[in-house]
Amino acid sequence: MGLVFLQKYLKQILTVGKLWSKIIILLHNMEKRAIMAKKKELKTNAMRFLDENGVEYNHFEFDAESDAAKTGVGVADIIGRDHNQVFKTIMTTDGKGNYVVGVLMSEDSINFKKLAKAAGVKSLSMLPLKDLTKITGYVKGGCSPFAMKKLFPTFVDEKCREVETIIISAGKVGHQVEVKPEVLEQLIGAQVVDFKAE
């Protein structure tokens, strides 16, 4: 009788032990998945560039397919920021192999003559869309002044001085980063000038 009881008791202990072992493995796997999910958090080239340079920034992700996301004002509303904080990146060319980056408030238009004068070239026009990725590494709607394929002369419109932070593309459609305007001056040598259309 004692031997049978001991066998049953040992069997129960082993069953509980196996169950406990399975629970431990399950918890370990859940922890691994959580760590991997954190590692998979999106980092664009522009964000990695900011990280490498120790820059603090806010990252915003939003549905780029929504109607509101089609304008800078809409993006500002989606992410809960002032309209005058959202800036766009415009890639220009003189048609002779020189490229100039313009960063200005999203609702403003660019004055190509003013930008050309600031850049010291005769004239500038919008870079053809078909060349954007080849030259910058970015696509329309996701062009960031940070971490382009090459460092190009960059100009930020003086309106950036009216706000504490600006919001620009993070280098992927539907992603924006918020930085202090001085970051563009410090990291990519951007110059602040007036080149918006009146």
N, C-alpha and C positions, 0 to 999 in steps of 0.2 A: 504494500500500500504506500509506504513512504517513498519507494523508488519511483512508482508511477507518478505520484504527486510532484516529485522533484523533476522528472522528465517534462511534465506539463508546465511547471513553473519556468524551467529553462527555455522551453519552446516559446512561452509568452515573452520572456526577456529578449530572446533573439528576434522575435517578430517586432517588438517595440524598438529594439536596436536597429533593425533594418528600416523601419519606418522613420526613426530619428535620422538615420543616415540619409534617407531620401529627402527629408526636410532640409537637412544641411546642404545637400547638393542643389536643391531647388533654390534656396536662399542665395547660395553662391552664384548660381546662374543669373538670378534676378539682379544681383549687384553688378555682375559683369555686363549685363545688358544696359543697365543704367549708366555705367561708366562709358560704354561704347556710344550710347545716345548723346552723352555730353560731348564726346570727341567728334561726333558727326555734326555738331552745331555748325551751321554754314559760316564759312570764312571766305570772303572774296579776296582777290589779290590786293585790292585797295585796303581792306581791313587788316590783312596780314602785314602790309606795309606800315600801317598806323601802329599796329602792335609792336612790330620790330623797332619802331622809333619811339616807343614808350608814350604814345599819344592816347589820352583819354578821349573816348567818343561814345556816343549813343548810337545803337544800331536799330533801325526800324525796318520791319518787314510788313508788306501789305499786298493785297490782291491787285496785281497790276492789270488784271482784266476788267476790273470794275470801272464803270463810267467815271466815277469821281477821280480815279487815278490817272486820268488822261490829261490833267492840267496840274500845274504847280499848286494852285489854290486848293484843288481837290485833294492833293497829296497832303498839304498842310492840315486840312480838315481831318483827314483820315488819321494822321499821326498826332493830332492835337497840338500843333505848333502854329505860330503866327504866319500869315501868308508871306510877309516880307523876309522870312527866314529861309524859304526854299529857293535854292539857286540851281541853275542848269549849266551844263558844260557843253560849249560849242567848239567844234574842231574846225579850224579854217586853214586855207592854203593860199599861197600866192601864185600857184600854178607852175612854179619853177622848182618844186621839191622842198620848199620851206613850209613848215606847219606851225601854227600858233593856236594856243588854247585860250578860249575866253570863258570866264565863269561869271555869270550875272544872274540877277534875280529872275526867277522863272517867268514872271509876267512881263518883263522888259524885253525890248527888241535890241538887237545889236547894231551899232553904227560901225560898219566895216572900215570906213575911212579913219575914224578915231582910233580903232584898234590897230590898223596898219601903221598909222603915225607912231603910236606907242611902241610898236614892234620894230620900227625902223625899216619897213618894207613899202614898196610903191602902192600895192593894193592887196586886198584879201577878199576871199569869197568863201562860202560854206564848202567844206570838204564834201565831195560827192558821197552819198550814202554807201555806194558799192565799195568805196575805199576805206570806210571807217574801221572795220575790224582788222584789215590788213595793216593799217597804220597805227592804230591805238591798242588793238587787242580786245576792244569792247564793241558792243552792239548798240544800235539806236535805243535810247531809253535806259541804257545801263552804262553810259560812258562817264567814268570818274576821272578827275584830274590827277588822281593818285595812281601810281603803278602802271602807267601806260607802257607800251613796249619800249619806248624811248622817252627821255625827259625833253619836252618841248618848251619853248618860251611860253609862259603862262601869265595871264593878266586877269585880275579879279576886279570887277566893277566897284567903284568907291562906295556904293550903297551898302557894301558889307560892313562898313564902319558904323552903320546905324543900328546894328544888332550885335548882341553879345556872342551869338553862335549862328552858324549857317548850316543848312542841311543840303547835302549834295549826294549824288549817286554813289553807292557803295561798290559800283562796278558790276552790278547784276540787276536786271529789270525786276522791280518790286522790292528793292533794297536801297535804303538811304543811310547815310551816316551824318551825325551832327558833330561839328567841330568848331573851335574858335577860328575866326578868319585868319589870325596870325599863323596858324598851322600851315596854311598854304604858302605863306611867305617863308617860313622857317624850313620846311621840308622840301619844297620843290622850287624855291626861288621866285615865287609868284610876285608880281608887282601890282599894286593897287592903283588903278587909274580910272578915269571916267570914259567909258566907251559905249554907254547905252544910247539908244536913239532918243531924241527929244520928242 
